[in-house]
Amino acid sequence: QVQLVESGGGSVQAGGSLRLSCEISSPTTFRNCMGWFRQAPGKEREGVATSDAAGNTNYADSVKGRFTISRDNAKNSLYLQMDSLKPGDTAMYYCAADRVPRCGWPSRGYEFNYWGQGTQVTVTS
């Protein structure tokens, strides 16, 4: 059973920063496409950023230039550095892993197979 554990969410004022972390239990799965997704109340889930093992990344237009996705292969961990946060970034953030190495984009995550429990990010004005 592949497990993903997220951490790093919280409450921050607009303009602040947070760093989300996601550790995956399967090194093999970690070599596939990994991504961050978010869902705000009453809204559809949206893809925030994805990364494959080759270093290719994708970002939602709304976060380009503010968020950075990265990997630590030694720790089987995925990160999302979020800077210049806005109230519109408030959502539950989820880490997910796919079964294929390449990431399709855009994505709402329906093709991803493994999910973390989510971590709440709240940005106040």
Salt bridges, closest charged atoms under 4 A:
GLU44 OE2 - ARG108 NE 3.49
GLU46 OE2 - ARG38 NE 2.57
ASP61 OD1 - LYS64 NZ 3.22
ASP89 OD1 - ARG38 NH1 2.97
ASP89 OD2 - ARG66 NH1 2.76
